[in-house]
């Protein structure tokens, strides 16, 4: 009888255990199994950055992948960096065999190699960049690598400012929160028509609509002006940004006139005029009356010299009293000369195309010169003209094929400026 009692006791205990296990299975949380037709909403994941023993290598870890960022140092190679990242040899061989891998291998000191891997160690993306934004991207998918140039899409934030000048343009603009680079861009755009040293008066004002660029919450590029309007006395100047189909950018007035001139007024910065255009000047070396058919800009040895307009090099070499000389032909009517150079831009040769503002040489005192300076000549139809007083031709206006698209853009931009202006002053 006693044995029977123990058998019943153990039997009931066994049943109790089975019941508890059954209850646990029913009420335990379900783990979804992904299928091809199931839908998932990705939740934002927390990323923690950990500095490793090698102080150039950091990890960003989330629930799905690992991102490693390696700063390129002297004697680094793509191969040893991939091995440092524990990329398996099979993936490295596949990457090297992929077209374009030679671009990825052209690493330079200071660049960054960003490697994104799955939690299983499979490389998803390998990105070589110098600024975190642009570079060469290798993506791995379906057993193959693809390598291409890549630029990360930036977040654009539109901003607007309306500034009334009281003391100086710079101080008034800074007080409204505008950056130095934006102020300089504004001066550049309107500097062809406005002398910002002598023409500006208290009460003049400007409105500017511009874009700021952000990546991961950090401003990564200088602002870019979309449209601007400058009121100087009774005159109104406008500049509207327009992108051509090839991606080049220009600024035009409301009527489609290019805000730039075809020529810059001066070919060298950080200088002063040591001798003006004078057909009856006494030559400082020859000590005789000899026409000075250009303008001399005194500047330190090696100061960069820029081409005042786009064109092609029609002469480069030594030429008598000119010393080292560059002549640039800009059109059938216009040409410029740059004399007494210390040296030419490396690689510049006869027939080369140059752009407005491009460095072509460096200040020297070759030829008949008593000190370091640039002798600059401006010729119209082969005739010498005073570079300081000549009326500079306009740059190319908006093309006929682009005119309708530009006019629609210009109306939208000016309406946008007007609306934002009214919002600001209505709030006040």
C-alpha positions as a Python dict, from the first residue, in 0.01 Angstrom:
ca = {
    (1, 'X'): (0, 0, 0),
    (2, 'X'): (287, 232, 88),
    (3, 'X'): (453, 169, -251),
    (4, 'X'): (131, 249, -430),
    (5, 'X'): (107, 585, -245),
    (6, 'X'): (460, 684, -363),
    (7, 'X'): (384, 582, -723),
    (8, 'X'): (68, 801, -726),
    (9, 'X'): (268, 1089, -572),
    (10, 'X'): (539, 1078, -843),
    (11, 'X'): (277, 1040, -1116),
    (12, 'X'): (95, 1357, -1000),
    (13, 'X'): (428, 1544, -981),
    (14, 'X'): (509, 1440, -1337),
    (15, 'X'): (169, 1565, -1458),
    (16, 'X'): (226, 1898, -1282),
    (17, 'X'): (560, 1947, -1463),
    (18, 'X'): (400, 1873, -1800),
    (19, 'X'): (123, 2126, -1733),
    (20, 'X'): (376, 2399, -1642),
    (21, 'X'): (582, 2336, -1957),
    (22, 'X'): (266, 2355, -2169),
    (23, 'X'): (166, 2688, -2012),
    (24, 'X'): (518, 2827, -2075),
    (25, 'X'): (507, 2737, -2443),
    (26, 'X'): (166, 2901, -2491),
    (27, 'X'): (254, 3232, -2325),
    (28, 'X'): (619, 3270, -2435),
    (29, 'X'): (694, 3569, -2675),
    (30, 'X'): (685, 3483, -3044),
    (31, 'X'): (1000, 3540, -3259),
    (32, 'X'): (905, 3626, -3616),
    (33, 'X'): (1072, 3435, -3893),
    (34, 'X'): (1135, 3652, -4198),
    (35, 'X'): (984, 3540, -4523),
    (36, 'X'): (1004, 3691, -4871),
    (37, 'X'): (658, 3846, -4848),
    (38, 'X'): (670, 3964, -4484),
    (39, 'X'): (686, 4338, -4407),
    (40, 'X'): (920, 4492, -4151),
    (41, 'X'): (950, 4844, -4015),
    (42, 'X'): (1310, 4921, -3924),
    (43, 'X'): (1340, 5086, -3585),
    (44, 'X'): (1607, 5343, -3512),
    (45, 'X'): (1896, 5167, -3344),
    (46, 'X'): (2140, 5298, -3088),
    (47, 'X'): (2500, 5319, -3204),
    (48, 'X'): (2793, 5322, -2970),
    (49, 'X'): (3142, 5427, -3085),
    (50, 'X'): (3433, 5246, -2922),
    (51, 'X'): (3796, 5352, -2960),
    (52, 'X'): (4019, 5051, -3012),
    (53, 'X'): (4380, 5000, -2909),
    (54, 'X'): (4484, 5119, -3257),
    (55, 'X'): (4390, 5485, -3216),
    (56, 'X'): (4310, 5531, -3584),
    (57, 'X'): (4040, 5264, -3590),
    (58, 'X'): (3692, 5307, -3451),
    (59, 'X'): (3383, 5086, -3457),
    (60, 'X'): (3023, 5189, -3477),
    (61, 'X'): (2812, 4891, -3375),
    (62, 'X'): (2437, 4840, -3413),
    (63, 'X'): (2214, 4535, -3411),
    (64, 'X'): (2266, 4463, -3781),
    (65, 'X'): (2613, 4572, -3890),
    (66, 'X'): (2956, 4695, -3792),
    (67, 'X'): (3111, 5012, -3936),
    (68, 'X'): (3487, 5053, -3911),
    (69, 'X'): (3662, 5381, -3993),
    (70, 'X'): (4036, 5369, -4059),
    (71, 'X'): (4247, 5679, -4106),
    (72, 'X'): (4513, 5628, -4372),
    (73, 'X'): (4867, 5661, -4241),
    (74, 'X'): (5210, 5647, -4403),
    (75, 'X'): (5295, 5313, -4570),
    (76, 'X'): (4934, 5188, -4549),
    (77, 'X'): (4797, 4986, -4839),
    (78, 'X'): (4443, 4883, -4923),
    (79, 'X'): (4538, 4519, -4867),
    (80, 'X'): (4677, 4563, -4516),
    (81, 'X'): (4385, 4785, -4416),
    (82, 'X'): (4134, 4522, -4526),
    (83, 'X'): (4326, 4259, -4332),
    (84, 'X'): (4330, 4490, -4028),
    (85, 'X'): (3952, 4499, -4059),
    (86, 'X'): (3944, 4115, -4060),
    (87, 'X'): (3795, 4094, -4409),
    (88, 'X'): (3829, 3735, -4530),
    (89, 'X'): (4074, 3663, -4812),
    (90, 'X'): (3798, 3542, -5045),
    (91, 'X'): (3631, 3885, -5033),
    (92, 'X'): (3964, 4064, -5075),
    (93, 'X'): (4044, 3860, -5388),
    (94, 'X'): (3698, 3931, -5531),
    (95, 'X'): (3739, 4304, -5464),
    (96, 'X'): (4082, 4322, -5629),
    (97, 'X'): (3950, 4145, -5942),
    (98, 'X'): (3662, 4392, -5976),
    (99, 'X'): (3686, 4668, -6238),
    (100, 'X'): (3770, 4998, -6070),
    (101, 'X'): (3961, 4848, -5778),
    (102, 'X'): (4268, 5046, -5882),
    (103, 'X'): (4081, 5367, -5787),
    (104, 'X'): (4003, 5224, -5446),
    (105, 'X'): (4369, 5134, -5401),
    (106, 'X'): (4486, 5495, -5459),
    (107, 'X'): (4483, 5582, -5091),
    (108, 'X'): (4657, 5890, -4953),
    (109, 'X'): (4769, 5982, -4605),
    (110, 'X'): (4481, 6153, -4426),
    (111, 'X'): (4209, 5975, -4626),
    (112, 'X'): (3956, 5753, -4452),
    (113, 'X'): (3850, 5398, -4537),
    (114, 'X'): (3501, 5320, -4408),
    (115, 'X'): (3411, 4951, -4399),
    (116, 'X'): (3056, 4839, -4328),
    (117, 'X'): (3012, 4468, -4251),
    (118, 'X'): (2724, 4244, -4155),
    (119, 'X'): (2725, 4082, -3813),
    (120, 'X'): (2861, 3771, -3990),
    (121, 'X'): (3167, 3961, -4119),
    (122, 'X'): (3051, 3995, -4481),
    (123, 'X'): (3154, 4333, -4630),
    (124, 'X'): (2853, 4535, -4748),
    (125, 'X'): (3026, 4864, -4835),
    (126, 'X'): (3385, 4989, -4857),
    (127, 'X'): (3413, 5367, -4898),
    (128, 'X'): (3737, 5560, -4960),
    (129, 'X'): (3698, 5932, -4888),
    (130, 'X'): (3899, 6238, -4796),
    (131, 'X'): (3609, 6449, -4666),
    (132, 'X'): (3347, 6191, -4554),
    (133, 'X'): (3122, 6303, -4839),
    (134, 'X'): (3279, 6218, -5177),
    (135, 'X'): (3493, 5925, -5282),
    (136, 'X'): (3504, 5572, -5425),
    (137, 'X'): (3241, 5325, -5308),
    (138, 'X'): (3254, 4946, -5339),
    (139, 'X'): (2926, 4764, -5266),
    (140, 'X'): (2894, 4386, -5226),
    (141, 'X'): (2570, 4219, -5330),
    (142, 'X'): (2475, 3875, -5461),
    (143, 'X'): (2836, 3757, -5450),
    (144, 'X'): (2974, 4046, -5659),
    (145, 'X'): (3142, 4380, -5593),
    (146, 'X'): (3051, 4700, -5777),
    (147, 'X'): (3288, 5001, -5762),
    (148, 'X'): (3187, 5357, -5854),
    (149, 'X'): (3234, 5725, -5772),
    (150, 'X'): (2993, 5825, -5500),
    (151, 'X'): (2874, 6137, -5320),
    (152, 'X'): (2662, 6112, -5010),
    (153, 'X'): (2331, 6297, -5035),
    (154, 'X'): (2340, 6597, -4804),
    (155, 'X'): (2056, 6750, -4611),
    (156, 'X'): (1985, 7098, -4747),
    (157, 'X'): (1840, 7367, -4526),
    (158, 'X'): (1706, 7682, -4691),
    (159, 'X'): (1775, 8007, -4506),
    (160, 'X'): (1694, 8372, -4564),
    (161, 'X'): (1838, 8698, -4433),
    (162, 'X'): (1746, 9061, -4485),
    (163, 'X'): (2018, 9305, -4383),
    (164, 'X'): (2014, 9683, -4359),
    (165, 'X'): (2364, 9831, -4357),
    (166, 'X'): (2435, 10081, -4081),
    (167, 'X'): (2811, 10079, -4013),
    (168, 'X'): (2969, 9846, -4271),
    (169, 'X'): (2837, 9565, -4486),
    (170, 'X'): (3053, 9310, -4306),
    (171, 'X'): (2956, 9411, -3953),
    (172, 'X'): (2587, 9436, -4043),
    (173, 'X'): (2589, 9096, -4212),
    (174, 'X'): (2772, 8924, -3925),
    (175, 'X'): (2522, 9068, -3679),
    (176, 'X'): (2245, 8892, -3876),
    (177, 'X'): (2430, 8560, -3848),
    (178, 'X'): (2585, 8540, -4197),
    (179, 'X'): (2915, 8353, -4230),
    (180, 'X'): (3235, 8502, -4373),
    (181, 'X'): (3219, 8276, -4679),
    (182, 'X'): (2861, 8383, -4755),
    (183, 'X'): (2953, 8751, -4723),
    (184, 'X'): (3248, 8705, -4959),
    (185, 'X'): (3027, 8525, -5213),
    (186, 'X'): (2778, 8809, -5196),
    (187, 'X'): (3052, 9068, -5250),
    (188, 'X'): (3185, 8863, -5542),
    (189, 'X'): (2842, 8843, -5711),
    (190, 'X'): (2768, 9215, -5689),
    (191, 'X'): (3129, 9335, -5696),
    (192, 'X'): (3119, 9364, -6074),
    (193, 'X'): (2865, 9649, -6046),
    (194, 'X'): (2918, 9786, -5694),
    (195, 'X'): (3236, 9922, -5540),
    (196, 'X'): (3198, 9794, -5185),
    (197, 'X'): (3463, 10036, -5057),
    (198, 'X'): (3332, 10365, -5200),
    (199, 'X'): (2971, 10303, -5311),
    (200, 'X'): (2807, 10163, -4995),
    (201, 'X'): (2609, 10400, -4771),
    (202, 'X'): (2418, 10351, -4446),
    (203, 'X'): (2061, 10251, -4532),
    (204, 'X'): (2160, 10033, -4827),
    (205, 'X'): (2023, 9683, -4784),
    (206, 'X'): (2027, 9335, -4928),
    (207, 'X'): (1818, 9018, -4913),
    (208, 'X'): (1978, 8678, -4960),
    (209, 'X'): (1822, 8333, -4999),
    (210, 'X'): (2074, 8054, -4950),
    (211, 'X'): (2127, 7686, -4866),
    (212, 'X'): (2320, 7530, -4580),
    (213, 'X'): (2445, 7171, -4618),
    (214, 'X'): (2448, 6915, -4338),
    (215, 'X'): (2569, 6558, -4289),
    (216, 'X'): (2479, 6379, -3966),
    (217, 'X'): (2377, 6710, -3813),
    (218, 'X'): (2708, 6886, -3890),
    (219, 'X'): (2748, 7165, -4144),
    (220, 'X'): (2990, 7027, -4400),
    (221, 'X'): (3000, 7283, -4684),
    (222, 'X'): (2999, 7657, -4722),
    (223, 'X'): (2653, 7804, -4787),
    (224, 'X'): (2543, 7843, -5149),
    (225, 'X'): (2343, 8147, -5261),
    (226, 'X'): (2019, 8067, -5447),
    (227, 'X'): (1913, 8427, -5507),
    (228, 'X'): (2009, 8772, -5381),
    (229, 'X'): (1890, 9128, -5419),
    (230, 'X'): (2094, 9438, -5337),
    (231, 'X'): (1940, 9784, -5298),
    (232, 'X'): (2199, 10063, -5328),
    (233, 'X'): (2035, 10404, -5324),
    (234, 'X'): (1769, 10396, -5596),
    (235, 'X'): (1930, 10110, -5786),
    (236, 'X'): (1836, 9742, -5749),
    (237, 'X'): (2074, 9460, -5844),
    (238, 'X'): (1970, 9093, -5854),
    (239, 'X'): (2154, 8763, -5888),
    (240, 'X'): (1969, 8436, -5954),
    (241, 'X'): (2150, 8101, -5945),
    (242, 'X'): (2100, 7882, -6252),
    (243, 'X'): (2235, 7534, -6324),
    (244, 'X'): (2299, 7432, -6684),
    (245, 'X'): (2232, 7077, -6797),
    (246, 'X'): (2603, 6991, -6764),
    (247, 'X'): (2594, 7094, -6396),
    (248, 'X'): (2783, 7424, -6432),
    (249, 'X'): (2649, 7714, -6228),
    (250, 'X'): (2607, 8079, -6324),
    (251, 'X'): (2428, 8380, -6179),
    (252, 'X'): (2212, 8612, -6387),
    (253, 'X'): (2005, 8926, -6339),
    (254, 'X'): (1626, 8912, -6378),
    (255, 'X'): (1669, 8987, -6749),
    (256, 'X'): (1917, 8707, -6797),
    (257, 'X'): (2230, 8924, -6798),
    (258, 'X'): (2535, 8753, -6650),
    (259, 'X'): (2633, 8920, -6322),
    (260, 'X'): (2999, 8865, -6408),
    (261, 'X'): (3206, 9057, -6655),
    (262, 'X'): (3409, 8878, -6917),
    (263, 'X'): (3725, 9008, -6744),
    (264, 'X'): (3844, 9051, -6388),
    (265, 'X'): (3975, 9399, -6322),
    (266, 'X'): (4303, 9287, -6158),
    (267, 'X'): (4521, 8981, -6227),
    (268, 'X'): (4699, 8963, -5890),
    (269, 'X'): (4585, 8995, -5528),
    (270, 'X'): (4772, 9141, -5230),
    (271, 'X'): (4933, 9407, -5447),
    (272, 'X'): (4933, 9778, -5513),
    (273, 'X'): (4971, 9975, -5836),
    (274, 'X'): (5330, 10091, -5866),
    (275, 'X'): (5298, 10238, -6216),
    (276, 'X'): (4990, 10326, -6420),
    (277, 'X'): (4926, 10328, -6794),
    (278, 'X'): (5129, 10623, -6929),
    (279, 'X'): (5240, 10675, -7289),
    (280, 'X'): (5495, 10939, -7181),
    (281, 'X'): (5654, 10761, -6886),
    (282, 'X'): (6029, 10771, -6827),
    (283, 'X'): (6158, 10413, -6818),
    (284, 'X'): (6323, 10335, -6479),
    (285, 'X'): (6598, 10121, -6632),
    (286, 'X'): (6661, 10279, -6975),
    (287, 'X'): (6618, 10632, -6835),
    (288, 'X'): (6444, 10744, -7153),
    (289, 'X'): (6086, 10841, -7239),
    (290, 'X'): (5916, 10517, -7327),
    (291, 'X'): (5544, 10447, -7335),
    (292, 'X'): (5415, 10237, -7047),
    (293, 'X'): (5141, 10040, -7218),
    (294, 'X'): (5008, 9859, -6915),
    (295, 'X'): (4976, 9866, -6538),
    (296, 'X'): (5241, 9749, -6291),
    (297, 'X'): (5125, 9567, -5977),
    (298, 'X'): (5394, 9547, -5710),
    (299, 'X'): (5375, 9223, -5513),
    (300, 'X'): (5611, 8982, -5334),
    (301, 'X'): (5809, 8730, -5535),
    (302, 'X'): (5603, 8421, -5610),
    (303, 'X'): (5261, 8584, -5565),
    (304, 'X'): (5013, 8393, -5788),
    (305, 'X'): (4900, 8558, -6111),
    (306, 'X'): (4556, 8474, -6249),
    (307, 'X'): (4412, 8500, -6597),
    (308, 'X'): (4157, 8780, -6600),
    (309, 'X'): (3936, 8593, -6847),
    (310, 'X'): (3901, 8257, -7016),
    (311, 'X'): (4101, 8195, -7332),
    (312, 'X'): (4400, 8011, -7474),
    (313, 'X'): (4775, 8067, -7436),
    (314, 'X'): (4898, 8235, -7755),
    (315, 'X'): (5254, 8300, -7628),
    (316, 'X'): (5464, 8169, -7342),
    (317, 'X'): (5839, 8229, -7311),
    (318, 'X'): (6106, 8499, -7285),
    (319, 'X'): (6046, 8817, -7484),
    (320, 'X'): (6311, 9090, -7457),
    (321, 'X'): (6242, 9349, -7188),
    (322, 'X'): (5921, 9169, -7091),
    (323, 'X'): (6125, 8882, -6951),
    (324, 'X'): (5911, 8575, -6891),
    (325, 'X'): (5582, 8654, -7068),
    (326, 'X'): (5243, 8492, -7110),
    (327, 'X'): (4994, 8621, -7365),
    (328, 'X'): (4636, 8493, -7363),
    (329, 'X'): (4394, 8533, -7651),
    (330, 'X'): (4037, 8562, -7525),
    (331, 'X'): (3851, 8631, -7850),
    (332, 'X'): (3909, 8788, -8190),
    (333, 'X'): (3901, 9129, -8020),
    (334, 'X'): (4060, 9083, -7677),
    (335, 'X'): (4398, 8963, -7547),
    (336, 'X'): (4602, 9017, -7229),
    (337, 'X'): (4973, 9004, -7144),
    (338, 'X'): (5147, 8914, -6815),
    (339, 'X'): (5518, 9006, -6798),
    (340, 'X'): (5832, 8989, -6576),
    (341, 'X'): (5721, 8653, -6432),
    (342, 'X'): (5934, 8455, -6190),
    (343, 'X'): (5797, 8128, -6330),
    (344, 'X'): (5501, 7984, -6516),
    (345, 'X'): (5238, 7751, -6378),
    (346, 'X'): (5379, 7399, -6395),
    (347, 'X'): (5281, 7225, -6718),
    (348, 'X'): (5134, 7534, -6886),
    (349, 'X'): (5218, 7541, -7257),
    (350, 'X'): (5131, 7710, -7584),
    (351, 'X'): (4771, 7648, -7691),
    (352, 'X'): (4644, 7546, -7346),
    (353, 'X'): (4296, 7658, -7246),
    (354, 'X'): (4272, 7861, -6924),
    (355, 'X'): (3971, 7968, -6722),
    (356, 'X'): (3894, 8305, -6569),
    (357, 'X'): (4065, 8322, -6230),
    (358, 'X'): (4300, 8031, -6302),
    (359, 'X'): (4661, 8067, -6183),
    (360, 'X'): (4897, 8094, -6482),
    (361, 'X'): (5224, 8210, -6324),
    (362, 'X'): (5400, 8386, -6038),
    (363, 'X'): (5531, 8738, -5981),
    (364, 'X'): (5899, 8796, -6054),
    (365, 'X'): (6133, 9059, -6198),
    (366, 'X'): (6266, 8896, -6517),
    (367, 'X'): (6356, 9119, -6813),
    (368, 'X'): (6396, 9495, -6765),
    (369, 'X'): (6254, 9526, -6414),
    (370, 'X'): (6391, 9693, -6103),
    (371, 'X'): (6175, 9510, -5849),
    (372, 'X'): (5921, 9234, -5812),
    (373, 'X'): (5599, 9321, -5993),
    (374, 'X'): (5357, 9213, -6263),
    (375, 'X'): (5329, 9416, -6581),
    (376, 'X'): (4972, 9367, -6713),
    (377, 'X'): (4850, 9474, -7057),
    (378, 'X'): (4496, 9477, -7197),
    (379, 'X'): (4461, 9484, -7575),
    (380, 'X'): (4153, 9551, -7787),
    (381, 'X'): (4189, 9467, -8156),
    (382, 'X'): (4566, 9456, -8105),
    (383, 'X'): (4576, 9811, -7961),
    (384, 'X'): (4701, 9890, -7610),
    (385, 'X'): (4428, 10007, -7371),
    (386, 'X'): (4440, 10128, -7012),
    (387, 'X'): (4336, 9824, -6802),
    (388, 'X'): (4211, 10051, -6521),
    (389, 'X'): (3964, 10252, -6728),
    (390, 'X'): (3864, 10028, -7018),
    (391, 'X'): (3493, 9935, -7020),
    (392, 'X'): (3494, 9561, -6960),
    (393, 'X'): (3265, 9353, -7178),
    (394, 'X'): (2987, 9149, -7019),
    (395, 'X'): (3008, 8774, -6985),
    (396, 'X'): (2773, 8559, -7191),
    (397, 'X'): (2404, 8612, -7104),
    (398, 'X'): (2161, 8325, -7056),
    (399, 'X'): (2130, 8125, -7380),
    (400, 'X'): (1813, 8141, -7589),
    (401, 'X'): (1744, 7772, -7531),
    (402, 'X'): (1765, 7827, -7152),
    (403, 'X'): (1582, 8158, -7134),
    (404, 'X'): (1229, 8032, -7064),
    (405, 'X'): (1343, 7795, -6790),
    (406, 'X'): (1553, 8069, -6631),
    (407, 'X'): (1273, 8327, -6637),
    (408, 'X'): (1036, 8085, -6463),
    (409, 'X'): (1303, 8018, -6199),
    (410, 'X'): (1377, 8389, -6153),
    (411, 'X'): (1010, 8473, -6090),
    (412, 'X'): (985, 8196, -5830),
    (413, 'X'): (1302, 8308, -5653),
    (414, 'X'): (1202, 8676, -5634),
    (415, 'X'): (852, 8582, -5513),
    (416, 'X'): (1014, 8360, -5251),
    (417, 'X'): (1237, 8647, -5132),
    (418, 'X'): (938, 8885, -5119),
    (419, 'X'): (728, 8639, -4917),
    (420, 'X'): (1007, 8574, -4667),
    (421, 'X'): (1079, 8945, -4638),
    (422, 'X'): (713, 9015, -4555),
    (423, 'X'): (709, 8732, -4299),
    (424, 'X'): (1009, 8879, -4118),
    (425, 'X'): (875, 9232, -4100),
    (426, 'X'): (518, 9124, -4028),
    (427, 'X'): (653, 8940, -3723),
    (428, 'X'): (823, 9256, -3606),
}
